[in-house]
Amino acid sequence: MGDPMNQYNDDHQNRIAEIAKHKARKAIRTKAKVLLKKAGKAAARMVVHATAAALKSLLSVLGYIGLPYILALGGILLLLLMIYMGTTMLFSDENSALGRGGKELQSYIIQQADSTVDMTRPEQIPYRVPHELIVSALQIYDSTKHGKTDKQAVQIMAKALKPVFQYDKYKGSIETEVTTCIDGECSTSKSETPFTIEPLTYVEAWDRVLNVTHTPHTTEWKTTISESSTTKTVPKRDKNGRVIPRQYETVTVPKKVTTKSRAHTYVPEKVEVEDYTYFDRVLSAEPFSYGQTDKLMVEALFQATGGYIRYKEWLTGNSLIGFNGSVTPGAGIPPEFMEYYLEAEKIYKVDWFYLAALHFVETGFSTHATMVSSVGAEGHLQVRP
């Protein structure tokens, strides 16, 4: 006869598993109905292909959930996750075979994403909220629960994630000096033309923060010289140089105009840091009220579309991307390479310590004799030509 307590625990766990499966099936059915409503039957068939494409991304996404949770989820919840990912990828792909209703909604999502910035201002375009992110974030949002249509939900999400831009006014001037010399006689005039600039000084976007300081700066003088000739009327003289009364003549004389100008303006200094505070704050607040798991799910779905996001690293403080202070390498890392690691980190968005580790593994920090492998890989990181 078995242990009654163990029997109770087994029964209790089985009931919990059944409840979880029931809720998962219900969620899948709900998701399928929503998909059919939005995209039509053709798109519903396409989601099978989308989920197949999502499978590869799913393998990397599982790392966000953790092994104990994966084992608890079981196959049916993973299927739900794949349907979420497939739907996200389907609506994120502009070339997907959505039905008429789905295409209309997709176009509206892109339109709302474009409206998050002023597309006529080039400096704002890099901060446009990706339409893939809007789709990913909406997978968690239950619009019917809030009494909103799909389009209203899209508009709410786009407006909530819209970046904050700040412009400040600065006054400058163009200083000009013009020296005119005619036949050896010179005169100089000075003028100053004021102007006002209104540059971008601050941005708070869903994935980064930009601060721009403007320091007063006076440029070097820029000089231009133009030479020509002019005419003037002078008294006529005889061959001995004496003035002939009441007789005049026109002579050509050289003219030289020297123009010097310089600007009293401002030099911008930009500091941009990868920061997900805005993303975290917006999705945590009403009307979304996303929990931490929800926000990590949004990140995973967005990554499945090919989007770049490092929310988890930022959240756990494991990333130094965007840090502008001094970094002192640990023992064994040659300090002379740090500037290259940090520069590459900013360009490629890969933490410097990963680059250092790769550098060590491939060439022992560039100490290998030939720096060329047996298969022809070359250089510090052994790249194939």
Secondary structure, DSSP 8 states (H G I E B T S, - for coil): ---HHHHHHHHHHHHHHHHHHHHHHHHHHHHHHHHHHHHHHHHHHHHHHHHHHHHHHHHHHHHHH-HHHHHHHHHHHHHHHHHHHHHHHHHH-TTS---HHHHHHHHHHHHHHHTTS-TT-TTTGGG---HHHHHHHHTT--TTTTT--HHHHHHHHHHHH--EEEE--EEEEEEEEEEEEETTEEEEEEEEEEEEE--EEEEE-SSEEEEEEEEEEE---EEEEEEEEEEEEEEEE-TTS-EEEEEEEEEEEEEEEEEEEEEEEEEEEEEEEE--HHHHHHHHSTTT---HHHHHHHHHHHHHTT----HHHHHHT---TT--S-----TTS-GGGHHHHHHHHHHH---HHHHHHHHHHHHTTTTSSSSB-TT--BTTTTB--
